[in-house]
Amino acid sequence: MFSKSRINEPGPKQGEGDRPRNQEAPVQKPSTEFAPGAPKPKPSASVLSSDLTVVGNLRTTGDIQVEGTVEGDIRAHLLTVGESATIRGEIVADDIVVNGRVIGRVRGLKVRLTSTARVEGDIIHKTIAIESGAHFEGSVQRQEDPLQSGKPAAPAAAAPQAAKPADV
């Protein structure tokens, strides 16, 4: 009446199992569909060499390593200021590592001044690390979101003064 193998086998019979497997074979393509969605390799940082001087602002969503001179503001994801680098302007980045000289405001989620850093300006950060030997002149302020643009405008300064009615 009952087959012992049928009771103990959790799956379908061999004859029935082959058909669904053959039908599922084309469905196994999702393994190739995941490849395009896989994370792409991170592009390497853009490097500004030591003999390069840039006059103007730089903006990227990637990483920048500055070894030369920049006269302007820089906005990036990760900014590394090399030992021979000089930046005159505001720096805004998620992660900032300063090995060289910065003259201007520094705003970042994570800011690190190494022992060779020379910073003249205010630092607005979420977390900061200053190594022994770093030179820093300015103020340090912690904010939850230091990447917000500058200081908010004062409402009194932004609103025009009400004019007195003219005598007619």
Secondary structure, 3 states (H helix, E strand, C coil): CCCHHHHHCCCCCHHHHHHHHHHHHHHHCHHHHHHHHCCCCCCCCEEECCCCEEECCEECCCEEEECCEEECCEEEEEEEECCCCEEECCEEEEEEEECCEEECCEEEEEEEECCCCEEECCEEEEEEEECCCCEEECCEEECCCCCCCCCCCCHHHHCCCCCCCCCC
